[in-house]
Amino acid sequence: MKLELYQRIALCRDLPLYQLKKGDVAMLVDRVPHPNEGEDDGCVLEIFNALGESILVVAVSRSDVEPLRADEVLTVRSLVQAS
């Protein structure tokens, strides 16, 4: 399925470097074509906290994200910052 810009998506895997977990919701803000044909394109994601404040922008592979589905619900968890 083609992802549209400014669509909310969910992560398909944990990203420990950013303290993000599978199922976290993000906004797709850009798509980046891979320079090698046949390789996975990239997605630039903006991550928001529960209050809607932007906290992080990351680039991931297209295979790391999936569209949200109607049979899913959102949850809240604490984002523990690394010291």
Secondary structure, DSSP 4 states (H G I P E B T S, - for coil): -PPPTT-EEEESS-BGGGTB-TT-EEEEEEEE--SSTTSPPEEEEEEE-TTS-EEEEEEEEGGGEEE--TT--------PPP-
